[in-house]
Amino acid sequence: MFKKLLFVLMVTLIAISCSQEKKEYTIAFYNVENLFDTINNPNTWDDDFTPEGKLKYTTKRYQKKLTNLSSVLSSIDKNSFPAIIGLCEVENRQVVEALASQDKLKGADYGVAHTDSPDGRGIDCALLYKKSDFKYLNHNVIGIQFPNEPKYKTRDILLVQGILGSTDTIHLFVNHWPSRIGGMEKSEKNRVFVAKQLKLAVTKLQEKNANAKIIIMGDFNDEPNNKSAEVTLAATNNKETSNPKALYNLMYDLKTEGKGTYNYRGNWNMLDNLIVSNSLINNTNGFHTTHQAGRIFTEEWICYQPKEGVFLPSRSYAGPKYFGGYSDHFPIYFQLSKK
């Protein structure tokens, strides 16, 4: 009799636990535009981001930056904190931890995945994960070594692996590809090379498990229809394929509608991308999303209006001029759901 009652109790507890499991998680990415501390690092080109530097980057300005970014990230999901937030243009782990500890974010109890990259400016990629939603397993980086330019250093690709909810293993790649300095066409080869390294890593995962659940996020400094993303990485907006290994860019269709995350000389560019493996779209078991899931966070309060009807990202700096805004990029996000 006792064993029977114990069995019934265990089944009931499991049922309650399952019923309480969250059914929807927000995944976000944000280029935070130079989140630096005020301390001079002699090994990187961060002199401008010091109180004595040409940007006059004081503790007050650093703290305002943290407060502004926490306001944005805590507002993306009106029902809860994002489960996962990819970041780029962060100087070190300390600034990421400082961001996570801000009043508007500390209730999320975010963990941090970060590794210093060799970028000359000292900027890296990082990941915040809500510990109650995402069980961190490990992280490492894909280092980028340009064969014909050994002295050229750029950001590593951050790979974080963990379990979302209670069962789904997710592989997350956080990217910040080389800039367009020198011209888009001249610099394209560098982004294509980085895309090749990412594709090799994705293929390696999918060779082990064709249904591996993969999320790729980042500032590519290229748009969904550029060679690096669409051809080299093979991330498209093809809704017809049922191949679980196919990669789908959730921001592609928004680009074709004329939308973007970064505005350059009056033109919108979709430089920030969210890509998922088709195993997360055509999925009846576990978490899934849809082809239309990609979103840009464009609330007016994170914008400025240079002329009637136009709202642009309110940035911290434009050259040496301080504006005290949020970032020169809009954040992007999507949701994973479970039936």
Secondary structure, DSSP 4 states (H G I P E B T S, - for coil): -HHHHHHHHHHHHHHHHHHHS-SEEEEEEEEEEEE--SS--TTTT-GGGSTTSTT---HHHHHHHHHHHHHHHTTSSSSS--SEEEEEEE--HHHHHHHHTSTTTGGG-EEEEE-----TT--EEEEEEETTTEEEEEEEEE----TT-TT---PPEEEEEEEETTTEEEEEEEEE----TT-HHHHHHHHHHHHHHHHHHHHHHHHH-TT-EEEEEEE-SS-TTSIIIIIIS-EE---S---TT-EEETTHHHHHTT--SEEETTEEE--EEEEEEGGGTS-SSS-B--TT--EE---GGGEEEEETTEEEE--SEETTEE---S-SS--EEEEEE--
